[in-house]
Amino acid sequence: MLERPAPEVSILVVAYNSAPFLAECFSSIATAAATTPHEILLIDNGDGSSEAFARTHFPDVRIVPSEGNIGFGAGNNRLAAQAVAPRLLLLNPDAAPVPGAVDRLVAFSKQHPQAAAWGGRSYSPEGALDAANFMALPTPTDFLVSVIDSRSLRRGGLPAGATEPGPVEVLNGGFMMVRADVWRAIGGFDESFFLYAEEIDLFERIRARGDVVLVDPGVGVIHNTGSGQSMSASRLLYLTTGRMHYARKHFSPLGAWVTGCAMWLTAAKFAWVSPLLARLKPHDAERLRQLGQGWGAVLRQRPAWWSGYAGRGARN
């Protein structure tokens, strides 16, 4: 019996009640990495249904024992600790790389071995570019300006019409490939981040090393952002808390305070304006109502996010 070739990339999937998405995710990997030796590792941060589904329908997936809902960063750290390939590809369970995407990304990494990480572009199921393609390492000023113009937090990435690869500051955490030696050198994700902004923190630390991060716009992944809950109160609360945790870690006390005030004003803007717009735009009323309700929760629950993930303690 022939031995399988050593994997060139370890694909890491942190699942949280993600069983409905896993069939498409895992099936897409088969065509996305058709010529690249790879392994898939999964950890279940949810109710166990994702692990059960994978064991039943995708027995080649390596299961890393669940430790409960330990967070996105910690889950990926557990998977990375068991991975054997020289490249780690983080993939959201609700994401599906297009045919040939992983093959092309691995080939791209071989063409640019000096880089610390490589990525592609994520698209909505409708084919629109995901806003996560345009993340940058933020500053307090970015958050302040975002109260008026949210594009200030999306000033990074390659231009929307780019066809050639280029350097970026931050990759989309739902689909990014990192050199395993770099990952281990910086200690992976800071587990004090429970959810959101952990990838921004990771790339801040990669930048501190002086390493390059590259994107090939010809590599694509379809991402069901937020698994249909992109405007839910819980998601927006986690998003705001993650951003505030980043601010507490990387900004001065004044910068963190400015960031917190800016996020409170952003929440107020959406909470108060969205219901008014819903009356003027009946065709978009439901989305606007959901937006207002989600940001309204952020506005009302300021103590829940103002200190970030207080008590978890920054590790890196």
SEPA-731499 format. One record per residue (C-alpha): x, y, z; residue number from 1. Coordinates in Angstrom, 1 decimal, always signed. Example, Ala and Ser with C-alpha at 12.3 -4.5 7.8 and 13.67 -1.06 7.14 Angstrom:
<X=+12.3; Y=-4.5; Z=+7.8; i=1>
<X=+13.7; Y=-1.1; Z=+7.1; i=2>
***
This chain:
<X=+0.0; Y=+0.0; Z=+0.0; i=1>
<X=+1.4; Y=+3.4; Z=-1.1; i=2>
<X=+2.0; Y=+5.9; Z=+1.7; i=3>
<X=+0.3; Y=+9.3; Z=+1.3; i=4>
<X=+2.6; Y=+12.1; Z=+0.6; i=5>
<X=+3.3; Y=+14.5; Z=+3.5; i=6>
<X=+0.8; Y=+17.3; Z=+3.5; i=7>
<X=+2.0; Y=+20.6; Z=+2.1; i=8>
<X=-0.8; Y=+22.5; Z=+3.9; i=9>
<X=-2.8; Y=+21.9; Z=+7.1; i=10>
<X=-6.3; Y=+23.2; Z=+6.8; i=11>
<X=-7.7; Y=+24.3; Z=+10.2; i=12>
<X=-11.5; Y=+24.5; Z=+10.8; i=13>
<X=-12.9; Y=+25.8; Z=+14.1; i=14>
<X=-16.6; Y=+24.9; Z=+14.1; i=15>
<X=-19.4; Y=+26.3; Z=+16.3; i=16>
<X=-22.7; Y=+24.6; Z=+15.6; i=17>
<X=-21.6; Y=+24.5; Z=+12.0; i=18>
<X=-22.9; Y=+21.2; Z=+10.8; i=19>
<X=-25.1; Y=+22.7; Z=+8.1; i=20>
<X=-22.1; Y=+24.3; Z=+6.4; i=21>
<X=-19.5; Y=+21.5; Z=+6.7; i=22>
<X=-20.6; Y=+19.4; Z=+3.7; i=23>
<X=-20.1; Y=+22.3; Z=+1.3; i=24>
<X=-16.9; Y=+23.4; Z=+3.1; i=25>
<X=-15.2; Y=+20.0; Z=+3.1; i=26>
<X=-16.4; Y=+19.1; Z=-0.4; i=27>
<X=-15.1; Y=+22.4; Z=-1.8; i=28>
<X=-11.6; Y=+21.6; Z=-0.3; i=29>
<X=-11.5; Y=+18.5; Z=-2.4; i=30>
<X=-11.7; Y=+20.5; Z=-5.7; i=31>
<X=-9.7; Y=+23.5; Z=-4.3; i=32>
<X=-6.8; Y=+21.4; Z=-3.3; i=33>
<X=-7.1; Y=+18.7; Z=-6.0; i=34>
<X=-3.3; Y=+18.5; Z=-6.6; i=35>
<X=-2.0; Y=+19.6; Z=-3.3; i=36>
<X=-1.3; Y=+17.0; Z=-0.5; i=37>
<X=-3.2; Y=+18.4; Z=+2.5; i=38>
<X=-4.8; Y=+17.5; Z=+5.8; i=39>
<X=-8.0; Y=+18.8; Z=+7.4; i=40>
<X=-8.2; Y=+19.3; Z=+11.1; i=41>
<X=-11.4; Y=+20.3; Z=+13.0; i=42>
<X=-12.2; Y=+21.3; Z=+16.5; i=43>
<X=-15.8; Y=+21.7; Z=+17.7; i=44>
<X=-16.3; Y=+24.7; Z=+20.0; i=45>
<X=-20.1; Y=+24.1; Z=+20.0; i=46>
<X=-22.6; Y=+21.4; Z=+20.9; i=47>
<X=-20.8; Y=+18.5; Z=+19.4; i=48>
<X=-22.9; Y=+18.3; Z=+16.2; i=49>
<X=-20.1; Y=+19.5; Z=+14.0; i=50>
<X=-17.7; Y=+16.8; Z=+15.2; i=51>
<X=-20.4; Y=+14.2; Z=+14.9; i=52>
<X=-21.1; Y=+15.2; Z=+11.3; i=53>
<X=-17.5; Y=+15.2; Z=+10.3; i=54>
<X=-16.9; Y=+11.7; Z=+11.9; i=55>
<X=-19.9; Y=+10.3; Z=+10.0; i=56>
<X=-19.5; Y=+11.9; Z=+6.6; i=57>
<X=-15.8; Y=+12.9; Z=+6.4; i=58>
<X=-13.8; Y=+10.3; Z=+8.2; i=59>
<X=-10.5; Y=+11.6; Z=+6.8; i=60>
<X=-10.9; Y=+14.8; Z=+8.8; i=61>
<X=-8.7; Y=+14.8; Z=+11.9; i=62>
<X=-10.7; Y=+15.6; Z=+15.0; i=63>
<X=-8.9; Y=+17.5; Z=+17.8; i=64>
<X=-10.7; Y=+17.0; Z=+21.1; i=65>
<X=-13.1; Y=+19.7; Z=+22.0; i=66>
<X=-12.5; Y=+21.8; Z=+25.1; i=67>
<X=-15.8; Y=+23.6; Z=+24.9; i=68>
<X=-16.3; Y=+27.1; Z=+23.6; i=69>
<X=-12.8; Y=+28.3; Z=+24.0; i=70>
<X=-13.0; Y=+31.0; Z=+21.3; i=71>
<X=-11.8; Y=+31.2; Z=+17.7; i=72>
<X=-8.2; Y=+32.0; Z=+18.4; i=73>
<X=-7.7; Y=+29.3; Z=+21.0; i=74>
<X=-9.4; Y=+26.8; Z=+18.8; i=75>
<X=-7.0; Y=+27.5; Z=+16.0; i=76>
<X=-4.1; Y=+27.3; Z=+18.4; i=77>
<X=-5.2; Y=+23.8; Z=+19.4; i=78>
<X=-5.4; Y=+22.8; Z=+15.7; i=79>
<X=-2.1; Y=+24.3; Z=+14.8; i=80>
<X=-0.4; Y=+22.4; Z=+17.6; i=81>
<X=-1.4; Y=+19.2; Z=+16.0; i=82>
<X=-0.8; Y=+20.2; Z=+12.4; i=83>
<X=+2.2; Y=+18.7; Z=+10.5; i=84>
<X=+2.4; Y=+20.8; Z=+7.3; i=85>
<X=+4.7; Y=+23.8; Z=+6.8; i=86>
<X=+1.7; Y=+25.9; Z=+6.0; i=87>
<X=-1.4; Y=+26.5; Z=+8.0; i=88>
<X=-4.6; Y=+27.5; Z=+6.2; i=89>
<X=-7.3; Y=+28.9; Z=+8.4; i=90>
<X=-10.7; Y=+28.3; Z=+6.9; i=91>
<X=-14.1; Y=+29.3; Z=+8.3; i=92>
<X=-16.6; Y=+26.4; Z=+8.3; i=93>
<X=-19.1; Y=+28.7; Z=+6.4; i=94>
<X=-16.5; Y=+29.4; Z=+3.7; i=95>
<X=-15.9; Y=+27.4; Z=+0.5; i=96>
<X=-12.7; Y=+27.9; Z=-1.5; i=97>
<X=-13.4; Y=+27.9; Z=-5.3; i=98>
<X=-11.9; Y=+25.1; Z=-7.4; i=99>
<X=-8.1; Y=+25.3; Z=-7.6; i=100>
<X=-7.9; Y=+28.0; Z=-4.9; i=101>
<X=-5.8; Y=+26.1; Z=-2.4; i=102>
<X=-3.6; Y=+24.7; Z=-5.2; i=103>
<X=-3.0; Y=+28.2; Z=-6.5; i=104>
<X=-2.4; Y=+29.7; Z=-3.0; i=105>
<X=+0.2; Y=+27.0; Z=-2.2; i=106>
<X=+1.9; Y=+27.6; Z=-5.5; i=107>
<X=+1.9; Y=+31.4; Z=-4.8; i=108>
<X=+3.5; Y=+30.7; Z=-1.4; i=109>
<X=+6.3; Y=+28.8; Z=-3.1; i=110>
<X=+6.9; Y=+31.7; Z=-5.5; i=111>
<X=+7.1; Y=+34.0; Z=-2.5; i=112>
<X=+8.7; Y=+32.0; Z=+0.3; i=113>
<X=+10.0; Y=+35.1; Z=+2.1; i=114>
<X=+6.4; Y=+36.1; Z=+3.0; i=115>
<X=+5.0; Y=+35.2; Z=+6.4; i=116>
<X=+1.4; Y=+34.8; Z=+5.1; i=117>
<X=-0.6; Y=+34.6; Z=+2.0; i=118>
<X=-4.2; Y=+35.1; Z=+1.2; i=119>
<X=-6.8; Y=+35.5; Z=-1.6; i=120>
<X=-10.1; Y=+37.3; Z=-1.9; i=121>
<X=-13.4; Y=+36.4; Z=-0.2; i=122>
<X=-16.8; Y=+36.9; Z=-1.9; i=123>
<X=-20.4; Y=+36.9; Z=-0.7; i=124>
<X=-22.6; Y=+34.1; Z=-2.1; i=125>
<X=-23.9; Y=+36.8; Z=-4.5; i=126>
<X=-20.4; Y=+37.4; Z=-5.8; i=127>
<X=-19.7; Y=+40.8; Z=-4.0; i=128>
<X=-16.3; Y=+41.4; Z=-2.5; i=129>
<X=-16.3; Y=+40.9; Z=+1.3; i=130>
<X=-15.4; Y=+44.0; Z=+3.3; i=131>
<X=-12.9; Y=+41.9; Z=+5.1; i=132>
<X=-10.7; Y=+42.0; Z=+2.0; i=133>
<X=-9.9; Y=+45.7; Z=+2.8; i=134>
<X=-8.9; Y=+45.5; Z=+6.5; i=135>
<X=-5.9; Y=+47.5; Z=+7.7; i=136>
<X=-4.1; Y=+47.7; Z=+11.0; i=137>
<X=-6.3; Y=+50.4; Z=+12.6; i=138>
<X=-5.5; Y=+53.5; Z=+14.5; i=139>
<X=-7.6; Y=+55.5; Z=+16.9; i=140>
<X=-8.1; Y=+58.1; Z=+14.2; i=141>
<X=-9.6; Y=+55.4; Z=+11.9; i=142>
<X=-12.2; Y=+54.6; Z=+14.5; i=143>
<X=-13.0; Y=+58.2; Z=+15.1; i=144>
<X=-13.4; Y=+58.9; Z=+11.3; i=145>
<X=-15.5; Y=+55.7; Z=+11.0; i=146>
<X=-18.3; Y=+57.4; Z=+13.0; i=147>
<X=-18.9; Y=+59.4; Z=+9.8; i=148>
<X=-17.3; Y=+57.2; Z=+7.2; i=149>
<X=-17.0; Y=+53.5; Z=+7.9; i=150>
<X=-14.6; Y=+53.1; Z=+5.0; i=151>
<X=-11.8; Y=+54.4; Z=+7.2; i=152>
<X=-11.7; Y=+50.9; Z=+8.8; i=153>
<X=-11.5; Y=+49.4; Z=+5.3; i=154>
<X=-8.6; Y=+51.4; Z=+3.8; i=155>
<X=-6.3; Y=+48.4; Z=+3.4; i=156>
<X=-6.1; Y=+45.4; Z=+1.1; i=157>
<X=-5.6; Y=+45.5; Z=-2.7; i=158>
<X=-7.7; Y=+47.8; Z=-4.8; i=159>
<X=-11.1; Y=+46.3; Z=-5.7; i=160>
<X=-10.0; Y=+46.0; Z=-9.4; i=161>
<X=-6.5; Y=+44.6; Z=-8.7; i=162>
<X=-5.5; Y=+41.7; Z=-10.9; i=163>
<X=-1.8; Y=+41.4; Z=-9.8; i=164>
<X=-0.6; Y=+40.2; Z=-6.3; i=165>
<X=+0.6; Y=+42.7; Z=-3.8; i=166>
<X=+1.4; Y=+43.3; Z=-0.1; i=167>
<X=-1.3; Y=+44.0; Z=+2.5; i=168>
<X=-1.3; Y=+44.6; Z=+6.3; i=169>
<X=-4.1; Y=+42.2; Z=+7.3; i=170>
<X=-5.6; Y=+39.0; Z=+5.8; i=171>
<X=-9.2; Y=+37.9; Z=+6.3; i=172>
<X=-9.2; Y=+35.5; Z=+9.2; i=173>
<X=-11.7; Y=+33.3; Z=+7.5; i=174>
<X=-9.3; Y=+32.3; Z=+4.8; i=175>
<X=-5.6; Y=+32.9; Z=+5.3; i=176>
<X=-2.4; Y=+30.9; Z=+5.1; i=177>
<X=+0.5; Y=+31.4; Z=+7.5; i=178>
<X=+3.9; Y=+29.8; Z=+7.5; i=179>
<X=+3.9; Y=+27.3; Z=+10.4; i=180>
<X=+7.3; Y=+28.5; Z=+11.6; i=181>
<X=+6.2; Y=+32.1; Z=+11.8; i=182>
<X=+3.0; Y=+31.0; Z=+13.6; i=183>
<X=+5.0; Y=+29.2; Z=+16.2; i=184>
<X=+7.6; Y=+31.9; Z=+16.5; i=185>
<X=+4.9; Y=+34.5; Z=+17.5; i=186>
<X=+2.8; Y=+32.0; Z=+19.5; i=187>
<X=-0.2; Y=+31.9; Z=+17.2; i=188>
<X=-3.3; Y=+33.8; Z=+18.2; i=189>
<X=-3.5; Y=+35.7; Z=+21.5; i=190>
<X=-6.1; Y=+33.7; Z=+23.3; i=191>
<X=-7.2; Y=+36.7; Z=+25.4; i=192>
<X=-9.2; Y=+37.6; Z=+22.2; i=193>
<X=-12.3; Y=+35.4; Z=+22.4; i=194>
<X=-13.8; Y=+36.4; Z=+19.0; i=195>
<X=-13.0; Y=+39.1; Z=+16.4; i=196>
<X=-9.9; Y=+41.2; Z=+16.0; i=197>
<X=-7.6; Y=+38.3; Z=+16.8; i=198>
<X=-6.3; Y=+38.2; Z=+13.3; i=199>
<X=-5.6; Y=+42.0; Z=+13.3; i=200>
<X=-3.6; Y=+41.5; Z=+16.5; i=201>
<X=-1.7; Y=+38.6; Z=+14.8; i=202>
<X=-0.8; Y=+40.7; Z=+11.8; i=203>
<X=+0.3; Y=+43.5; Z=+14.1; i=204>
<X=+2.8; Y=+41.1; Z=+15.6; i=205>
<X=+3.8; Y=+39.8; Z=+12.2; i=206>
<X=+4.5; Y=+43.4; Z=+11.1; i=207>
<X=+6.6; Y=+44.0; Z=+14.2; i=208>
<X=+8.8; Y=+41.2; Z=+12.9; i=209>
<X=+9.3; Y=+43.0; Z=+9.6; i=210>
<X=+7.6; Y=+40.2; Z=+7.6; i=211>
<X=+5.7; Y=+40.6; Z=+4.4; i=212>
<X=+2.0; Y=+39.6; Z=+3.9; i=213>
<X=+0.8; Y=+39.0; Z=+0.3; i=214>
<X=-2.5; Y=+38.6; Z=-1.5; i=215>
<X=-3.1; Y=+36.9; Z=-4.8; i=216>
<X=-6.5; Y=+38.3; Z=-6.1; i=217>
<X=-6.9; Y=+35.3; Z=-8.4; i=218>
<X=-7.5; Y=+33.1; Z=-5.3; i=219>
<X=-11.1; Y=+33.1; Z=-4.3; i=220>
<X=-13.3; Y=+31.8; Z=-1.5; i=221>
<X=-17.1; Y=+32.1; Z=-1.1; i=222>
<X=-17.9; Y=+33.2; Z=+2.5; i=223>
<X=-21.4; Y=+33.3; Z=+4.1; i=224>
<X=-20.3; Y=+36.1; Z=+6.4; i=225>
<X=-21.7; Y=+35.7; Z=+9.9; i=226>
<X=-23.6; Y=+32.5; Z=+8.8; i=227>
<X=-26.6; Y=+34.6; Z=+8.2; i=228>
<X=-26.3; Y=+36.5; Z=+11.5; i=229>
<X=-24.1; Y=+39.4; Z=+10.3; i=230>
<X=-26.3; Y=+42.0; Z=+12.0; i=231>
<X=-27.3; Y=+40.1; Z=+15.1; i=232>
<X=-26.9; Y=+41.7; Z=+18.5; i=233>
<X=-24.6; Y=+39.0; Z=+19.7; i=234>
<X=-22.3; Y=+39.2; Z=+16.7; i=235>
<X=-22.1; Y=+43.0; Z=+16.9; i=236>
<X=-21.3; Y=+42.8; Z=+20.6; i=237>
<X=-18.5; Y=+40.4; Z=+20.0; i=238>
<X=-17.2; Y=+42.5; Z=+17.1; i=239>
<X=-17.2; Y=+45.6; Z=+19.3; i=240>
<X=-15.6; Y=+43.8; Z=+22.2; i=241>
<X=-12.9; Y=+42.4; Z=+20.0; i=242>
<X=-12.1; Y=+45.8; Z=+18.6; i=243>
<X=-12.0; Y=+47.4; Z=+22.0; i=244>
<X=-9.7; Y=+44.6; Z=+23.3; i=245>
<X=-7.3; Y=+45.3; Z=+20.4; i=246>
<X=-7.4; Y=+49.0; Z=+21.3; i=247>
<X=-6.7; Y=+48.3; Z=+25.0; i=248>
<X=-3.7; Y=+46.2; Z=+24.0; i=249>
<X=-2.1; Y=+48.3; Z=+21.2; i=250>
<X=-3.2; Y=+51.9; Z=+21.7; i=251>
<X=-2.3; Y=+54.4; Z=+24.5; i=252>
<X=-4.9; Y=+54.9; Z=+27.2; i=253>
<X=-6.1; Y=+58.0; Z=+25.4; i=254>
<X=-6.2; Y=+56.2; Z=+22.1; i=255>
<X=-8.3; Y=+53.4; Z=+23.7; i=256>
<X=-10.7; Y=+55.9; Z=+25.2; i=257>
<X=-11.1; Y=+57.7; Z=+21.9; i=258>
<X=-11.7; Y=+54.3; Z=+20.2; i=259>
<X=-14.4; Y=+53.4; Z=+22.8; i=260>
<X=-16.1; Y=+56.8; Z=+22.4; i=261>
<X=-16.0; Y=+56.4; Z=+18.6; i=262>
<X=-17.6; Y=+52.9; Z=+18.7; i=263>
<X=-20.3; Y=+54.2; Z=+21.1; i=264>
<X=-21.1; Y=+57.0; Z=+18.7; i=265>
<X=-21.2; Y=+54.5; Z=+15.8; i=266>
<X=-23.6; Y=+52.3; Z=+17.7; i=267>
<X=-25.8; Y=+55.4; Z=+18.5; i=268>
<X=-25.8; Y=+56.4; Z=+14.8; i=269>
<X=-27.1; Y=+53.1; Z=+13.6; i=270>
<X=-29.4; Y=+52.5; Z=+16.5; i=271>
<X=-31.2; Y=+55.9; Z=+16.0; i=272>
<X=-31.0; Y=+56.4; Z=+12.3; i=273>
<X=-31.8; Y=+52.9; Z=+11.0; i=274>
<X=-35.4; Y=+52.8; Z=+12.3; i=275>
<X=-36.0; Y=+56.2; Z=+10.6; i=276>
<X=-34.6; Y=+55.0; Z=+7.3; i=277>
<X=-36.7; Y=+51.8; Z=+7.5; i=278>
<X=-39.8; Y=+54.0; Z=+7.2; i=279>
<X=-38.4; Y=+55.8; Z=+4.2; i=280>
<X=-37.1; Y=+52.6; Z=+2.5; i=281>
<X=-39.8; Y=+49.9; Z=+2.8; i=282>
<X=-38.0; Y=+47.6; Z=+0.4; i=283>
<X=-35.0; Y=+47.5; Z=+2.8; i=284>
<X=-37.0; Y=+47.9; Z=+6.0; i=285>
<X=-36.3; Y=+44.5; Z=+7.5; i=286>
<X=-32.5; Y=+44.8; Z=+7.1; i=287>
<X=-32.5; Y=+48.3; Z=+8.6; i=288>
<X=-34.6; Y=+47.2; Z=+11.5; i=289>
<X=-32.2; Y=+44.4; Z=+12.3; i=290>
<X=-29.3; Y=+46.8; Z=+11.9; i=291>
<X=-30.9; Y=+49.2; Z=+14.4; i=292>
<X=-31.7; Y=+46.4; Z=+16.9; i=293>
<X=-28.2; Y=+44.9; Z=+16.7; i=294>
<X=-26.4; Y=+48.3; Z=+17.2; i=295>
<X=-29.0; Y=+49.2; Z=+19.8; i=296>
<X=-27.8; Y=+46.3; Z=+22.0; i=297>
<X=-24.2; Y=+47.6; Z=+21.6; i=298>
<X=-25.3; Y=+51.1; Z=+22.6; i=299>
<X=-27.2; Y=+49.9; Z=+25.7; i=300>
<X=-24.6; Y=+47.5; Z=+26.9; i=301>
<X=-21.5; Y=+49.7; Z=+26.9; i=302>
<X=-20.1; Y=+48.2; Z=+30.1; i=303>
<X=-20.1; Y=+44.7; Z=+28.4; i=304>
<X=-17.6; Y=+45.8; Z=+25.8; i=305>
<X=-15.8; Y=+49.0; Z=+27.0; i=306>
<X=-13.0; Y=+47.1; Z=+28.7; i=307>
<X=-12.6; Y=+44.5; Z=+25.9; i=308>
<X=-12.2; Y=+40.9; Z=+27.1; i=309>
<X=-11.2; Y=+42.1; Z=+30.5; i=310>
<X=-9.8; Y=+39.3; Z=+32.7; i=311>
<X=-8.7; Y=+37.0; Z=+29.9; i=312>
<X=-5.2; Y=+38.6; Z=+29.9; i=313>
<X=-3.1; Y=+39.3; Z=+26.8; i=314>
<X=-0.7; Y=+36.4; Z=+26.2; i=315>
<X=+1.5; Y=+37.7; Z=+23.4; i=316>
***
